[in-house]
Amino acid sequence: MPRRRELKGITINFAKLLSGRNNDYLGYWAVGQLSLLAQENRVSSITLDLLNSNNSLDLPALVEMCQPMKTELDRLLAAHKIPYEWVKSVVVEFSFNQEYQEQYHLWRSALGKHYLVSLKIETDLGYLNEAVQGGNVNPHNPANEQRRRGF
């Protein structure tokens, strides 16, 4: 029988997935693409509302980029048999040019600028599950990256 407390583990695992290299869009790392979008739009963070397909920049490209993330969230909820009605909101914030934090960032700046992924999943009862992950990222550049092939 599913329990709402399982959403805490789902939140942590989903934040790790969103920050990881397996989070790709069109064969390239999604965090690198988001970093480039933030740089082009002169913002330091991008917020995505996965349930309502909204984003802080009101860009249609971001709505498309949200779809694989939402699909993965749906898969995690289904695997734990969590009813979709228990989830009131899912908000992800990708923040770039962050201060160094030892638990999230590598100390070598040559590996890119520091970023954080902050995930908040609110339940229908008002409980807020939060998780933060981070790392180093360079803005997306197809000339310097190898495209991932589909399965």
Beta strands, then each sheet from edge to edge (+ up, - down):
strand 1: 24-25
strand 2: 28-29
strand 3: 45-49
strand 4: 54-55
strand 5: 87-96
strand 6: 113-123
strand 7: 128-137
sheet 1: 1+ 2-
sheet 2: 4+ 3- 5+ 6- 7+
end
